Amino acid sequence: MKLRTVGYFIKQASLSLFRNMWMSLAAMGSVTVSMFILGAFLLLALNINYIATSVQSNVQVAVFFQVDTPRQEVINTQKKIEAMSQVTEVKLVPKEEGLKQISQQFGGEQELLEATGGINPLPDYLLVKVDNPETIEDVAITVGTLPWVEKVNYGQEIIDKLFAVARWLRWLGAGIILLLGFGALFLIMITIRLTVFSRQREINIMKYVGATDWFIRWPFILEGLMLGLIGSSIAALMVYFGYNMILNKIGTAVTFVPLIFDEVLILRCALTLVAGGALVGALGSILSIRRFLRV
Amino acid sequence: MSFIQFFNVYKSYNSSKVTALYNISLKIEKGEFVFLVGPSGAGKTTFIKLLFREEVPNKGQIIIDGCSITRLKRKEIPLLRRNMGIVFQDFRLLPGRTVYENVAFALQVLEMSDKEIKPRVEKALDRVGLSSRARMFPHQLSGGEQQRTAIARAIVNNPQLLIADEPTGNLDPATSKEIMELLQEINHLGTTVIMATHAADIVNSLRKRVIVLQNGRLVRDDPEGGYGYET
């Protein structure tokens, strides 16, 4: 294919974009809406995953001993746990310190002791950090079998819930995208079909003078591609700037929620949207002309 | 070998049970001028559609310039059509383009450069006598001028074969005569011309080869015939 032919194709494609302006706008708009929603879901799912991962990496195992466990046994167990290969740090929180923490939160160490009859009701406990969040469950189970250990706690339930939400969001997003994507595809098909109809005479003449099928097809494919590209580029810009705005407004106000600040990742998301739009556009026109360019 | 050969060609359409063409065999030599006559529905348009491979015969062979066009692949059809010019009764010009652009269009789609296109279009317009109308749009032209534009488009690529389907059907007798003179000139320069027509006076006055179709059958093939197909 020659360069001037490419120029000719682009000119023809843009001309018919303007000729069917309202239809083009509708098709572009529907690409924009579906790609914007795709982008929103993508970022939401990514962020929830990110939050889950960062919560998970901070998670420790809390090992509670029976209340009457001798201190020496506690220290022995601490040493045993420290010896485990996955464990990076073990911190002992004696019951005295636990009591202090609670009374700091609720006030009056003395009253608390009085209420329980002068006996510290709290157990000693250990805080165990592991090297890899994935091993946390194994560590917790192993530690749970050690003597004197009453109970082992770790935040796996919350993490599991977060991951489940992320997974669920992905499925919901995929479903919505599929529906909206078909809508956009359909509108692009109609737009291209209208163009094909309005240029039927030209197409026929092209055939009679010996134009190849691909020479006839390319302007229509380009037109669909342009519809998809323009529509999805608008969506990508909206997602990009919208997300940055959210980061500025919420990210700085609610610091305890970790949000993704990764510029490259967000750009990649935007590019995914543009590519998706282009794909929908090209696919729409190919599907549309396949049936209509047979003579 | 003859330029165009039909061997026992049959054609029927799925939509109707009537056979459009029935066992047609004929030869047309290079440089001939052939009239294709017959009543409406006799199969003239089908015959022409077979020639430029818009339709394919159900049975039989069509050879053009030594090449079987019934066996062409879809990809090869454009190459066949680049070697023939086609003119229709309704001119089929693009209304939004000037005379020059309408003729140039036929070369643009063959991916020629403007530099290659310009002299060819000018020459073709000169041959049909429309050089002074190059910048006009089809609706500013008379019927005869529109048909001459269509003829210029058909010959701009110097085809070996010119196919005309009722080219004078929409024109008055005087204009028809001009168009026929133009087609004969083109024929004299070596292009084979096949023309389907209803115009008895034109056929009778030119005394060229006449092929008569009736109910899809070839009923007469006369080297210097008149129009009459009633017999």
Chai-1 contact restraints between the chains, C-beta under 6 A:
chainA,res_idxA,chainB,res_idxB,connection_type,confidence,min_distance_angstrom,max_distance_angstrom,comment,restraint_id
A,K2,B,E111,contact,1.0,0.0,6.0,A-B,restraint_1
A,T5,B,E111,contact,1.0,0.0,6.0,A-B,restraint_2
A,E202,B,L94,contact,1.0,0.0,6.0,A-B,restraint_3
A,I205,B,R92,contact,1.0,0.0,6.0,A-B,restraint_4
A,M206,B,V109,contact,1.0,0.0,6.0,A-B,restraint_5
A,Y208,B,I86,contact,1.0,0.0,6.0,A-B,restraint_6
A,V209,B,A106,contact,1.0,0.0,6.0,A-B,restraint_7
A,V209,B,V109,contact,1.0,0.0,6.0,A-B,restraint_8
A,G210,B,P78,contact,1.0,0.0,6.0,A-B,restraint_9
A,G210,B,R81,contact,1.0,0.0,6.0,A-B,restraint_10
A,G210,B,R82,contact,1.0,0.0,6.0,A-B,restraint_11
A,A211,B,V109,contact,1.0,0.0,6.0,A-B,restraint_12
A,T212,B,P78,contact,1.0,0.0,6.0,A-B,restraint_13
A,F215,B,V109,contact,1.0,0.0,6.0,A-B,restraint_14
